[in-house]
Amino acid sequence: MAGQINQTTDAALSEVLTAATTEVSPSGPRRDPRSRSWLSWIVSDDPPGRALLNVILLVILAALLFAPFLFPGTKALGVASRICIFVILVASYDLMLGFTGIVSFAHTMFFGIGAYGVAIMLARGWVGWTGVILGAAAGAVVSLVIAAVIGLLSLRLRAIFFSMITLAVASFAQIVAEQWRGLTGGEDGLTFSVPAILKPGFRLFPEPVMGVIVNGRVITYYITFAVSLVLFLIMLRIVNSPFGLVLRAIRENEFRVEAMGYRVVAYRSLVCIFSAVMASLAGALMALVLGYNGPDATLSFSLMIDILLMIVIGGMGTIYGAVVGAIVVVLAEYYLQNALGAMSGAISGMPLISALFHPDRWLLWLGILFVLIVTFLPQGIVGRLRRRR
């Protein structure tokens, strides 16, 4: 096992050392930049790789792109927006956990900081896009500073000690948000007015387009979708850069990487900063979608549990796993209860089995799904599909 780890580390570092002169794909041979297609450039020479997975992700992309027209209704649009946001939140956490091996419980803190940045600006007098941009930028800067401090002071600690520190910091942030009523609105949170173009009463076109009124909610969704797609592609570029290859090597054997001259703490701190900024921007999008922010909306520990579920179900260390994991968990949270209700009603003649499918037991079935995936697909759905012969 030690020999295999050393070989993996050496291979990753060899790619880093040659990246200055040639472009390297972590999942394949070196590529000549002149022979790359535009699609290969967009996905950073790291496509999903398997036909079935390619089809699944293309269907997901098409469904999200045309979601307002394929799934009309306020609830469906809210679910699609939430999926886009959680894709970024989970992918940003994958940068730390899946690619670097850092276990942090403070990720929702940065998510909440980004949401509060927008909420505070819009609720305290900054109106329109100026407030949105300044709030998102302020949240990103605050997240960057906090992540840098945590990284530089705590990442020298090993395993559980760093995780406990991040858990304590996240709990402290939630307490501050609940108690500092003058700034954050306390437990009641902040309700604010979004820019006029994002309000439900706004109409972009006087007539419906393909049967759908293009109002402020639809525009909000497409802004969320576009920003999420750009951030996702940026993270894909990060993990396929020489910097990302060093992160993979650190995950496999950080002592060997440090012995070869790389400053492991600096790399781990940088990935924490990248991850925190991405999570903060996802939080800013969540505030725009909800038109509200409070401790339970973006800072609760249950959100951290959801992130861990999504990353394990989708597949750690894949980035693409964030897409599948977010869809599975978000759809389960919003629709599994209704599906179980329909099944329970259909078999109402069998009381024992009907009780098993009662809508109130949806968490039980989500837990069973999680256990099955961990047992039979330990590398996650995307991880299994990428390795499928």
N, C-alpha and C positions, 0 to 999 in steps of 0.2 A: 504493500500500500504506500509506504514512504517513497519507494522508487517511482511509483506512478505519479504521486504528487509532485515530486521533483521534476519529472519529465514535463508535466503540464505547466509548471511554473517557468521552466526554461523555455518551453515553446512560446508561451505568452510574451516573455521578455524578449525573445529573439524577434518576434513580430514588432515590438516597440522599437527596437534598435534599427530595424530596417525600414520603418515607416517614413523616415525622413527622405528616403530616395524612391521608394515604391509604395503604391497603395496596396493595403492588405485587407482582405476580408476575413474576420475571425472565424467564419464558418466555411471558408473555402480557400482556394489558391489565390495568389496575388493577381491583381487585375491591372491591365494597362489602362490608365485614365482616358486615353484617346478612344478606347473601344467601349466605354461605358455608355449605356442608354440613359435617357433622361430619367426613366423610372428607377434604374439602378442608383443613380445619383441621389434621387429623392429619399430612397430608403437606406442610404449610406452603405450600399453594397451588402445589405443584410436582409434580403427578403425572407419571409417565413420559411420557404424552402421545400415544403411538401405540397403536392397538388391539393389534397383535401384541406389542409390548413389555409392555403392560398384562397381556395374557394370560400371557405367559412369567413375569413377576414374581409374578402371583397364583398360578400353578401352583407356583412355587418356594416361596412363602410357605406354601401349603397342605401341600406335601411336607415342609417343615421343621416345621410345626406338628404334623403327625401322623406324623413320622418313626419314633418308637418302634413304632407300630402298622403302618406301611406297610413298614418295612425292619427287621424284628426281627433281633436279633443284636448281640453286643458290638462287632464291627468296624464295622457299619453305623452304630451309635449314636455310636461314636467319630468316624467320618468326618463325620456330621452336626454334632456338637459343634465339630469343627475348622472346618467351613465357617462356622458362626455366628461363631466367634472371628475368623477371618480376614476376614470381611466388615467387622467393626469395625476391625481393624488396617489393612486396605487403604483403607477409607473415611476413616480418620483421616489416612492419608498423602496421600490425594487432597485434603484440605483445604490441604495445603502445596503439593504438586506441581501438581495439576490446577487449583486455584482461585487460587493465589498465585504459582505459578512458582518455588517454592523447591525446589531439589534437595538432599536430605539423605540421608546414608547412616547416620544414627544412630537410625533409627526403631526398629530391633529392640532397641536399648539400653533404650529406655523400656518396651518390651514385656517385656524381661527383668527390669527393675527392679520392675515390677508383680508378676511371677511370684515373684521372690525375696522381695518384701515379705510375701506370703502364706506362702511356703515357710518362711522364717526364723521367722515368728511361730508357725506350727504345729509346726515341728520343735524349737523351743527352749523349749517349755513352755506356750505359750498354746493352750489346747484349746477346740475348738468354734467357734461363730460369733463369739465375741469376737476370737479370733485372726484369723479370716478378715476381719472388718470392719476391725480395726486394721491388719492387714497390707496390705489393699487401699488404705486411706487413707494409710498411710505411704509405700507405693510411689507413689501419685498425688502426694503432696506433694514427695517427692524428685525425681520426674520434672518437676514444675512448676518447682522451683527450678533444676534443671540446665538445662531448656529456656530459662528466663528468662535465665540467665547466658550461655548459648550465643547466644541471640538478640540480647541487648543488646550483647555484645562482638564478635560475628562477622557479624551480618546487614548491617553496613555494607559488608562485602566483597562482591565481585561474583562471580557464577557459580561457576567451578571452585574458587575459593579457599575459599568457604564450604563447598562439598561436601567438599573435602579435609580441612578442619578437623573436620567431622562424622565423616568416616571415621576420622580419628585418635582422636577421642574414643570412638567405638564400639569400636575395637580396644583402647584402653586399658581400657574397661569389661570387655571379655571377658577380658583378661589378669588384671585384679583378681579377677574371679569365679573364674578357674582357680587363682589363687595364694593367695587368702585362705581357706584351708581351714577355719579356725576358725569363720568366719561363713557361708560359702557351701557348704561341703563340697567345695570344689575341683572337679577334673574329674569326680569321682564324683557331685557334686550332692547334693541333699537329698531324702530320702524321709520322708514325714510322714503322720500320720493325719488324715483329713478328719472333719468333724462326723458323728455317728452316722447322721443321716438320709440322708447321701450315700453311705454304705457299701453295697457290693453285697448284703450280707446283710440289710439293712433291707427290710421289706415294709410298704408303705403300706396295702394291702388284703390280707386273707387269701386272696382268690380272684383269679385272673387277670382282667384287664379286656380284653375283646375278644381273648382269647388271649394277652395279654402280662402278665407279672408286673411290677407297678409297684414296682420296687425302688429302691435308692439311685442306681443308674446312670441310670434314667429320670428321677428327680427332679433329679439333677445336670444332665441334658440340658435339662430344661425351665427350670431356673434360668438356664442359659447362654443358652437361646433368648430368654427374657423380657428379661434384661439387655441382650443384644445388640440386640434390637428397639428397646428404649427408647433406647439410646445412638445407634443409627442414626437414629432420628427426631429426636433432639437435634441431630445433625450436619446433618441436612436442614434443620432450623430455622435453624441458624447460617448456612448458605450462602445461604439465602433472606431473611436479615435485611439491614438497611442495612449492617451490618458486612461481611456476605458480598459485597454489591455493591461495596463499596470494595476488597475483595480481588480481585474480578474486574477492576476498573479498574487496580489495581496490576499485575496479570499482563499487561495489555495495554500499559501505558505508565506505569511508576512515576515517571518524571521529570515527566510532565505532572500526575500526581496530586499529587506533592509541591509543584509550582508552584502548585496550586490551594489549598494550605493544609493538606493532610492529612499527618500525621507517618507517613511510610511505614515507618520502622524500628519504630515502636510497633505498627503494625498487623501487620507481619510477625512481630514478637516475640510478639504475642498469639496469632496463629494457630499458631505453633510450640508455645506453651504448651497451647492447646486440644488440638492434635494429640497432644502428649506424654501428657497426662492420659488421653485416650481409649485410646491404645496401652497405657498402664500398666494400665488397667482390663481391657483385653483379656488382658493377661498374667496378671492375677489369676485370670481365668476359666480360662485354660489350666492354671494350677497346680492348680486344683480338679479339673479334668477328668482330668489325668494323675496326681494324687497324688504328683507328683515334679517337681523342677525342677533343671536343670543348664545349664552353658554351651551345650552342643550343642542343648538343647531350645528355648531362647528367645533366645539371644544370637548364634548362628552367622550368618555373612555369607550363607550359602545361603538363610536366611529372607528376607534383604533382597532377594535375587534373585527369590525367589518373589513377594514383594510387588510388585516392579517388573513381573514377568510378569503378575500379576493385574490391575494397574491399566492396563496397556497393552491387554491382551486385552479387559477390560471396557469401558474408555473413560475417559480422564482428564477431570476437570472435570464429572462427571455424578453422583457419589455412588452412583447406582444401578448404575454399572459395577462397583463393588466386589462386588456380589452375584453378577453373572454371572462376573466374573473369578475370584472365590474358588471358585465351584462348578467351573468348567472345570479349573483347575489342581489343586485338591484331589482331584477325582474322577480326574484323569489320574494323579496320584501314587499313588493307592491301587488303581485298577482298570484302567488302561491296560495294565499289564504282564500281567494275567490275560487281558484281551481279545486282546492280541497272541499270547499262548500258545495260546489257542483257535483263532485264525486260522492260526497256524503249523502246528498239528496238523491242521487241516482241509485244508491244501494241502501236506501233507508229501510228496506225490508229485512236487512241483516244487521240487527242492532249492534252486535259486537264489532263487526268490521266497519260499520258506519261511524261508530264512536272513534275508531282509530283514525279516520279521515276527517274528523271534526276540524273546522277552520281554525279553532284556537290552538291546534296542535301543529301549526305550520313550522314553528321553530324546531319541533322534534324532527320533522322531515328534512329541514335544512341541515340539522345536525347529522342525520343519517347520511345525507348526500356528502357532507364534508368528510365523515369517517370513511365512506366508500372510496372517495377520491384519494385520501391520504393513504389508504390501505393498498389500493390497486393501481393508483397513478401517483406515486410519491413525488414525481417530478412535475405534476400538474398536467392539465389537459394539453396546453400548448407544448410543454416540454415533451410529453409522450408523443404527440403528433410529429414534432420535429425530428424525433429519433426513430420514427416508424420505418421499417424496412419495406 
